[in-house]
């Protein structure tokens, strides 16, 4: 299996060293470049064309928002994962509109970083659970319980669990291991759940999950 090629951009040496150590310890990740400001990161991303660029929001040269816009315009094959200290949900929507596929807080655990890298590399979306509900919550006709929606057939327990794990960034293989079924079954549960709820994309699944509290601390345990 091809490794996920990653470039890091962060102007804090200690943070950069910590992220480097985490990613270098992951056998599925190959760290192919590091930059300490956005102006340095952009030509490196152009030259190396990584699968994922992990970028800070506040950097000299080009900030995270500007860098994200440039990367998505000039290097569409590279997915941007924002890694930041900013917990204000107001930061999230502009970055996602600019083309970021993930938003993760620096205080998150190591497995969350790797999960986020895997999710965005595979074309998915990852939002830090502590800010996802505030960032994407929207008015819903549901009673708030996972697997129910007004006027629609309720999800089975397996369908609801599968959809919740997809929203949290798990791959089909990871979900299959967690709920002890085949990958084919996961795909079936996902398709049935999405059809019942009228959800067409992973982003819509995440918004639905945020509106129904699937990203709170208890849901992730």
Backbone bond lengths (Angstrom), bond angles and torsions (degrees), N, CA, C in turn:
res aa  C-N    CA-C-N  psi(-1)  N-CA   C-N-CA  omega(-1)  CA-C   N-CA-C  phi
1 X - - - 1.449 - - 1.526 110.01 -
2 X 1.324 117.67 136.17 1.456 120.98 179.53 1.520 110.59 -66.46
3 X 1.320 115.33 141.16 1.464 119.97 177.14 1.520 110.38 -78.85
4 X 1.318 115.98 155.49 1.463 121.89 178.48 1.522 108.27 -84.03
5 X 1.327 116.77 118.05 1.462 121.83 -176.70 1.529 108.98 -88.35
6 X 1.330 115.82 124.95 1.462 121.21 -171.47 1.524 111.30 -127.12
7 X 1.346 115.43 139.86 1.461 122.62 169.14 1.525 108.24 -115.78
8 X 1.335 116.25 139.69 1.463 122.27 177.66 1.521 110.30 -108.25
9 X 1.331 115.89 141.32 1.465 120.81 174.68 1.519 108.47 -137.00
10 X 1.339 116.33 110.59 1.464 121.96 -179.42 1.525 107.80 -157.90
11 X 1.327 116.01 137.55 1.467 119.05 -176.07 1.528 113.30 -92.25
12 X 1.334 117.83 7.82 1.460 120.99 177.74 1.532 108.64 -106.53
13 X 1.327 118.70 111.00 1.471 121.36 -175.70 1.522 114.03 -57.02
14 X 1.338 117.37 -38.57 1.463 119.73 -178.68 1.526 110.38 -66.37
15 X 1.336 115.97 -43.13 1.463 120.20 178.58 1.525 109.97 -63.86
16 X 1.326 115.33 -43.98 1.460 120.27 -179.48 1.532 110.82 -59.32
17 X 1.323 115.83 -42.89 1.465 120.16 179.94 1.524 111.22 -64.71
18 X 1.331 116.28 -39.98 1.462 119.93 -180.00 1.518 112.56 -65.87
19 X 1.333 116.03 -44.17 1.467 119.83 178.63 1.521 110.23 -65.00
20 X 1.330 115.98 -41.44 1.470 120.78 178.79 1.531 110.22 -56.84
21 X 1.322 116.37 -45.98 1.463 120.06 -178.52 1.524 111.42 -63.48
22 X 1.323 117.02 -41.06 1.465 120.73 179.36 1.519 111.47 -63.25
23 X 1.338 116.03 -46.95 1.459 119.33 -176.75 1.528 111.87 -71.28
24 X 1.325 117.10 -37.32 1.465 119.82 179.18 1.526 112.01 -65.54
25 X 1.336 116.11 -22.82 1.463 119.98 179.53 1.519 112.39 -82.73
26 X 1.335 116.91 -9.13 1.466 121.15 -178.32 1.527 109.92 -94.63
27 X 1.320 119.62 117.61 1.465 120.94 -175.40 1.523 113.72 -64.78
28 X 1.345 117.77 -23.09 1.467 119.56 -178.03 1.526 113.32 -86.48
29 X 1.358 117.01 -1.17 1.464 121.80 -176.42 1.521 110.36 -114.81
30 X 1.323 116.01 138.66 1.463 122.13 173.21 1.526 108.57 -121.48
31 X 1.318 117.32 115.05 1.453 121.93 178.59 1.531 108.75 -81.04
32 X 1.336 116.68 116.20 1.465 120.22 -172.10 1.530 113.02 -111.75
33 X 1.332 118.79 3.29 1.452 119.71 177.98 1.509 112.36 176.52
34 X 1.341 115.48 154.39 1.463 122.01 177.17 1.520 109.05 -137.59
35 X 1.329 116.28 144.81 1.460 121.91 177.00 1.516 108.40 -139.51
36 X 1.330 115.69 151.00 1.461 120.40 -179.05 1.520 113.13 -107.46
37 X 1.335 117.82 2.65 1.461 121.13 171.57 1.524 109.10 -155.93
38 X 1.333 115.02 162.53 1.458 119.45 -175.73 1.507 113.87 -65.32
39 X 1.333 116.85 -35.07 1.454 120.12 179.12 1.509 112.87 -65.17
40 X 1.309 116.88 -31.82 1.464 121.82 176.35 1.522 111.11 -78.42
41 X 1.333 116.10 -33.34 1.457 120.57 -175.39 1.521 112.70 -69.61
42 X 1.341 117.87 -38.85 1.460 120.43 -173.49 1.531 113.14 -60.33
43 X 1.343 119.97 -52.18 1.469 118.31 178.70 1.524 112.66 -63.79
44 X 1.328 116.87 -30.99 1.463 119.73 177.53 1.530 110.07 -65.57
45 X 1.334 116.58 -42.97 1.465 120.43 178.89 1.521 110.45 -65.16
46 X 1.336 117.01 -40.17 1.465 120.44 176.87 1.526 110.66 -59.02
47 X 1.341 116.16 -43.62 1.461 121.21 -174.40 1.528 112.37 -73.92
48 X 1.329 117.08 -39.16 1.460 121.22 -171.70 1.531 112.41 -94.57
49 X 1.347 116.77 -27.08 1.475 121.87 -178.76 1.529 111.73 52.01
50 X 1.334 117.93 60.62 1.467 119.48 -179.48 1.524 111.23 -70.92
51 X 1.323 116.13 165.06 1.459 120.34 173.91 1.524 110.78 -71.62
52 X 1.339 115.77 -38.33 1.461 121.39 -176.62 1.519 109.76 -136.34
53 X 1.340 115.91 136.04 1.462 122.07 170.48 1.528 107.54 -111.39
54 X 1.321 116.69 117.63 1.470 121.92 177.35 1.519 106.90 -95.06
55 X 1.332 117.04 113.83 1.460 120.25 -170.69 1.526 111.57 -126.62
56 X 1.325 114.77 146.60 1.458 121.87 174.09 1.527 108.68 -82.20
57 X 1.333 117.28 159.81 1.464 120.87 177.52 1.522 110.82 -81.16
58 X 1.317 116.99 -48.09 1.465 121.88 -174.75 1.522 110.10 -98.63
59 X 1.346 115.21 99.91 1.471 120.62 179.79 1.523 108.55 -138.77
60 X 1.341 117.52 150.97 1.472 119.84 173.05 1.528 110.60 -72.28
61 X 1.306 116.25 167.13 1.463 120.86 -179.29 1.511 109.87 81.92
62 X 1.313 116.87 -91.22 1.458 123.81 170.78 1.523 107.57 -117.51
63 X 1.326 117.36 130.64 1.460 118.20 176.42 1.527 109.43 -78.19
64 X 1.322 116.06 176.74 1.456 119.68 -175.03 1.515 113.93 -60.14
65 X 1.333 117.34 -38.38 1.462 120.50 179.43 1.524 111.17 -66.74
66 X 1.327 116.35 -46.61 1.466 120.30 179.22 1.527 111.35 -63.49
67 X 1.328 115.98 -42.31 1.458 120.29 -179.84 1.532 110.68 -64.17
68 X 1.321 116.42 -42.12 1.462 120.22 178.59 1.519 111.08 -59.76
69 X 1.330 117.01 -45.73 1.461 120.98 179.52 1.524 111.34 -60.54
70 X 1.333 116.24 -42.39 1.467 120.48 -178.95 1.539 110.47 -68.19
71 X 1.316 116.28 -43.11 1.464 119.61 -179.12 1.523 110.56 -62.52
72 X 1.319 117.66 -45.78 1.460 119.90 -177.97 1.517 111.53 -67.40
73 X 1.335 117.35 -29.76 1.454 119.86 177.97 1.518 113.40 -79.23
74 X 1.339 116.64 -35.64 1.462 120.96 -173.24 1.528 114.24 -104.46
75 X 1.330 117.13 -22.87 1.467 121.13 -177.33 1.530 109.38 -134.89
76 X 1.330 117.08 67.19 1.471 120.06 -173.10 1.523 114.32 -61.93
77 X 1.320 118.22 -17.81 1.456 120.60 178.72 1.522 113.68 -79.46
78 X 1.325 117.17 -8.87 1.467 122.18 179.73 1.516 110.08 -98.51
79 X 1.318 116.78 126.38 1.464 121.60 177.23 1.526 109.13 -92.89
80 X 1.328 116.14 138.65 1.465 121.07 -177.35 1.529 110.48 -101.82
81 X 1.329 115.08 127.37 1.459 122.79 173.07 1.518 107.74 -114.72
82 X 1.318 116.85 116.95 1.460 121.77 -179.65 1.525 108.75 -85.95
83 X 1.331 116.56 128.42 1.460 123.04 178.16 1.519 107.09 -121.60
84 X 1.333 117.95 116.32 1.458 120.36 -167.44 1.516 112.80 -148.89
85 X 1.341 115.67 164.10 1.464 121.25 172.86 1.521 111.16 -89.47
86 X 1.329 117.99 -10.79 1.458 121.55 -173.82 1.526 110.99 -75.37
87 X 1.323 116.17 113.89 1.457 121.40 -179.13 1.523 112.82 -96.60
88 X 1.325 117.42 -3.92 1.455 121.50 178.13 1.530 109.22 -69.51
89 X 1.324 116.92 122.05 1.463 120.78 -177.96 1.522 112.38 -62.72
90 X 1.332 117.30 -17.32 1.463 119.60 179.65 1.527 112.37 -64.57
91 X 1.315 117.16 -20.09 1.465 120.24 177.93 1.525 111.72 -75.24
92 X 1.323 116.42 -26.32 1.461 120.02 -167.90 1.522 112.87 -69.33
93 X 1.335 116.79 -52.69 1.461 119.62 -173.37 1.526 113.47 -59.74
94 X 1.344 120.53 -44.61 1.472 118.58 177.33 1.524 112.96 -60.30
95 X 1.323 117.12 -37.89 1.462 119.92 179.86 1.525 111.61 -69.73
96 X 1.327 116.86 -39.09 1.464 119.34 178.06 1.525 110.60 -68.41
97 X 1.332 116.98 -37.56 1.465 119.39 176.87 1.524 110.73 -66.02
98 X 1.329 116.33 -31.83 1.472 120.12 178.65 1.524 112.26 -72.22
99 X 1.334 116.91 -14.90 1.459 119.63 177.11 1.516 115.71 122.96
100 X 1.347 118.18 -1.34 1.468 119.53 177.52 1.522 109.80 -63.61
101 X 1.319 116.92 143.30 1.464 121.95 179.17 1.520 112.13 -106.25
102 X 1.332 116.55 -5.76 1.452 119.02 179.20 1.511 111.35 -154.33
103 X 1.344 116.35 152.65 1.463 122.91 179.99 1.520 106.53 -141.35
104 X 1.341 116.17 113.77 1.457 121.69 -174.10 1.521 109.55 -130.98
105 X 1.330 116.32 136.91 1.456 121.00 178.09 1.526 110.60 -82.24
106 X 1.330 115.57 144.39 1.464 119.90 -177.04 1.520 113.00 -65.50
107 X 1.319 116.89 -21.29 1.465 118.65 179.24 1.532 112.64 -81.55
108 X 1.319 116.88 -1.97 1.464 120.27 -178.95 1.529 111.02 -67.17
109 X 1.305 115.10 158.01 1.461 120.50 -177.63 1.521 111.06 -72.50
110 X 1.318 115.34 162.46 1.460 120.88 -176.54 1.519 112.38 -59.55
111 X 1.342 117.06 -40.84 1.465 118.31 -178.29 1.516 111.49 -67.50
112 X 1.358 117.73 -25.38 1.458 120.11 176.16 1.528 110.46 -68.37
113 X 1.324 117.58 -38.64 1.459 120.45 178.30 1.521 110.43 -62.94
114 X 1.308 117.59 -46.95 1.464 120.56 -179.82 1.524 111.07 -65.72
115 X 1.328 116.38 -38.68 1.462 119.76 177.37 1.519 110.48 -62.62
116 X 1.326 116.46 -41.23 1.463 120.73 179.70 1.525 111.33 -65.66
117 X 1.323 116.96 -43.16 1.469 120.59 178.40 1.518 110.47 -60.48
118 X 1.329 116.90 -45.22 1.464 120.24 179.37 1.520 111.33 -63.23
119 X 1.334 116.19 -41.44 1.464 119.71 -177.50 1.524 111.89 -63.52
120 X 1.325 117.36 -48.72 1.467 118.85 -177.32 1.523 111.45 -72.15
121 X 1.338 117.18 -32.00 1.462 120.06 178.68 1.523 111.44 -64.19
122 X 1.329 116.18 -30.97 1.466 120.37 -179.21 1.523 112.46 -88.73
123 X 1.346 116.31 7.37 1.455 119.83 178.26 1.510 114.52 93.30
124 X 1.342 116.89 6.04 1.450 120.51 -179.80 1.513 112.61 -90.48
125 X 1.317 115.10 -172.32 1.458 123.31 179.29 1.520 107.91 -123.79
126 X 1.344 116.87 139.32 1.461 119.83 177.48 1.529 109.26 -132.23
127 X 1.330 116.16 128.13 1.458 121.32 175.30 1.517 108.81 -123.25
128 X 1.321 115.99 136.56 1.457 120.03 178.16 1.528 109.08 -56.08
129 X 1.320 117.37 127.58 1.470 119.95 -176.17 1.520 114.20 -55.66
130 X 1.327 118.44 -30.53 1.457 119.96 -176.05 1.520 113.74 -73.38
131 X 1.348 117.75 -16.64 1.460 119.46 179.22 1.529 112.72 -119.93
132 X 1.325 117.41 -8.49 1.468 119.72 -173.87 1.518 112.20 -61.73
133 X 1.329 116.93 -44.13 1.451 119.01 -177.53 1.509 112.51 -61.96
134 X 1.325 117.40 -40.27 1.460 121.10 180.00 1.522 111.15 -73.60
135 X 1.318 116.44 -33.20 1.459 119.91 -175.25 1.509 113.11 -76.41
136 X 1.327 116.92 -36.88 1.453 119.81 -171.41 1.517 115.03 -119.62
137 X 1.337 117.76 -2.24 1.455 119.10 -178.04 1.521 110.33 -59.00
138 X 1.322 115.21 138.02 1.457 119.67 179.74 1.506 108.89 -140.24
139 X 1.316 116.83 162.23 1.441 121.67 -179.29 1.517 109.68 -62.51
140 X 1.312 115.88 133.38 1.466 120.17 -177.03 1.511 109.86 -132.04
141 X 1.328 116.90 149.67 1.457 121.50 176.49 1.503 112.30 -83.68
142 X 1.311 118.21 6.15 1.454 121.60 -176.63 1.507 111.31 -85.27
143 X 1.317 116.51 163.22 1.458 120.85 175.33 1.507 111.61 -84.00
144 X 1.341 118.69 3.60 1.456 122.29 175.06 1.506 115.12 94.55
145 X 1.313 118.49 -8.22 1.463 119.69 179.59 1.517 110.22 -87.46
146 X 1.322 118.37 135.92 1.455 119.68 176.77 1.520 110.74 -54.49
147 X 1.326 115.07 133.70 1.448 119.01 174.28 1.503 114.87 90.48
148 X 1.350 118.53 8.90 1.451 119.98 176.54 1.502 109.79 -128.41
149 X 1.310 116.73 146.33 1.446 122.75 175.30 1.517 107.65 -154.24
150 X 1.317 115.33 136.43 1.451 120.34 -173.10 1.523 110.58 -58.19
151 X 1.354 116.01 129.94 1.447 120.48 176.13 1.513 114.66 78.64
152 X 1.341 117.29 6.33 1.457 119.43 -177.85 1.518 110.21 -126.62
153 X 1.330 114.63 156.35 1.458 120.32 178.25 1.520 109.77 -64.64
154 X 1.340 118.04 131.52 1.470 119.55 -178.95 1.523 111.71 -68.60
155 X 1.311 115.58 154.39 1.464 120.86 177.01 1.520 110.08 -76.90
156 X 1.322 114.77 150.14 1.457 119.11 170.63 1.526 108.11 -73.60
157 X 1.335 118.57 162.87 1.469 119.83 177.83 1.533 113.00 -55.38
158 X 1.346 117.37 -41.04 1.467 120.44 179.18 1.526 111.09 -65.64
159 X 1.327 116.86 -41.75 1.462 120.45 179.81 1.525 110.90 -64.11
160 X 1.337 116.37 -43.02 1.462 120.57 -179.93 1.526 110.91 -64.22
161 X 1.343 116.64 -44.04 1.472 120.45 -179.69 1.524 110.67 -64.91
162 X 1.330 116.62 -42.14 1.466 120.10 179.24 1.521 110.68 -62.02
163 X 1.325 117.06 -46.13 1.462 120.12 -178.68 1.525 110.96 -64.81
164 X 1.325 117.25 -38.59 1.469 120.54 179.12 1.525 110.87 -62.68
165 X 1.327 116.92 -43.29 1.462 120.49 -179.70 1.529 111.72 -68.86
166 X 1.322 117.26 -35.33 1.467 120.48 175.03 1.526 109.58 -62.28
167 X 1.326 116.87 -44.88 1.463 120.66 179.62 1.519 111.66 -60.74
168 X 1.339 116.61 -31.07 1.465 121.13 -178.27 1.520 112.83 -85.00
169 X 1.347 117.34 1.15 1.455 119.94 173.01 1.508 116.47 99.71
170 X 1.331 118.58 5.08 1.462 120.37 179.69 1.525 110.35 -76.58
171 X 1.322 116.50 145.01 1.461 121.77 175.44 1.523 109.56 -78.82
172 X 1.338 116.33 165.99 1.463 120.39 178.14 1.527 111.19 -58.50
173 X 1.339 117.23 -40.36 1.468 119.98 179.83 1.528 111.28 -64.93
174 X 1.331 116.62 -40.89 1.464 120.05 179.34 1.522 110.57 -65.31
175 X 1.323 116.36 -40.91 1.468 120.43 178.75 1.517 110.19 -63.63
176 X 1.335 116.29 -44.05 1.467 120.25 179.50 1.527 111.16 -56.62
177 X 1.348 116.11 -42.12 1.472 119.34 178.96 1.527 111.23 -67.01
178 X 1.324 116.81 -40.25 1.468 120.90 -175.91 1.521 112.33 -67.56
179 X 1.346 116.87 -40.03 1.467 118.68 -176.51 1.527 112.27 -104.10
180 X 1.345 115.12 5.62 1.465 122.27 172.21 1.527 112.39 60.40
181 X 1.319 115.68 52.68 1.460 121.58 173.58 1.526 107.75 -135.83
182 X 1.326 117.54 177.16 1.456 121.04 178.27 1.528 110.72 -80.48
183 X 1.319 115.80 160.44 1.467 120.48 176.19 1.526 109.90 -61.01
184 X 1.315 116.98 -37.34 1.464 121.15 177.71 1.522 111.41 -59.80
185 X 1.325 116.34 -40.81 1.467 120.19 177.93 1.521 111.19 -64.97
186 X 1.341 116.29 -40.08 1.464 119.95 177.18 1.529 110.30 -59.32
187 X 1.320 116.22 -45.04 1.457 120.02 179.56 1.532 111.18 -61.26
188 X 1.339 115.91 -38.61 1.466 119.97 178.59 1.525 111.24 -66.83
189 X 1.345 117.26 -45.97 1.462 120.74 178.38 1.529 110.72 -59.65
190 X 1.326 116.03 -43.20 1.461 120.65 -179.97 1.525 110.92 -61.41
191 X 1.334 116.61 -47.24 1.461 120.52 -178.04 1.524 111.21 -62.95
192 X 1.336 116.96 -43.42 1.461 120.58 -180.00 1.524 111.47 -64.62
193 X 1.343 115.70 -43.97 1.465 119.85 -179.09 1.523 111.25 -64.54
194 X 1.326 116.15 -45.08 1.464 120.00 -179.24 1.521 110.95 -63.13
195 X 1.334 116.55 -38.51 1.470 120.02 179.58 1.529 110.68 -66.48
196 X 1.321 116.72 -43.47 1.462 120.48 -179.41 1.525 111.85 -61.78
197 X 1.335 116.50 -36.94 1.462 121.11 -175.23 1.517 113.49 -95.93
198 X 1.342 116.52 -5.08 1.460 119.52 -179.69 1.513 113.48 70.47
199 X 1.338 116.62 33.09 1.463 121.56 -179.23 1.526 108.53 -101.38
200 X 1.336 116.73 127.15 1.462 120.28 -173.51 1.530 113.59 -105.37
201 X 1.325 118.06 -26.89 1.455 121.29 -175.06 1.525 110.60 -129.49
202 X 1.335 115.11 164.53 1.471 119.51 177.09 1.525 110.84 -61.59
203 X 1.332 117.32 -36.80 1.465 120.45 179.11 1.526 110.71 -61.41
204 X 1.327 117.00 -38.90 1.464 120.05 178.24 1.530 111.07 -68.01
205 X 1.334 116.06 -36.55 1.462 119.67 176.24 1.530 110.23 -63.00
206 X 1.339 117.13 -41.48 1.464 121.23 179.39 1.525 110.36 -64.27
207 X 1.327 117.22 -44.48 1.469 119.88 178.87 1.527 111.03 -61.64
208 X 1.321 116.11 -41.59 1.464 120.01 177.51 1.529 110.19 -61.98
209 X 1.351 115.54 -45.39 1.450 119.16 -179.81 1.515 112.92 -63.23
210 X 1.346 116.34 -39.16 1.463 120.23 178.90 1.519 110.75 -63.94
211 X 1.332 116.34 -39.84 1.461 120.82 -179.22 1.523 112.32 -68.74
212 X 1.335 116.36 -19.56 1.455 120.42 -177.25 1.522 113.49 -111.48
213 X 1.341 117.32 14.76 1.453 120.97 172.44 1.511 115.84 75.75
214 X 1.341 117.72 21.83 1.454 120.16 -177.93 1.525 112.76 -75.50
215 X 1.328 118.34 -8.64 1.460 120.85 -176.84 1.525 112.79 -103.43
216 X 1.321 117.97 6.41 1.461 117.45 -179.53 1.517 110.04 -75.14
217 X 1.337 116.32 171.21 1.467 120.37 -171.93 1.521 112.13 -61.34
218 X 1.330 117.82 -38.72 1.454 119.65 -178.45 1.512 112.07 -66.81
219 X 1.342 116.89 -35.30 1.454 119.95 -177.74 1.515 112.27 -67.38
220 X 1.323 117.30 -22.19 1.453 120.79 -176.34 1.520 113.25 -91.53
221 X 1.308 117.48 -4.28 1.471 119.34 -177.35 1.519 111.40 -89.63
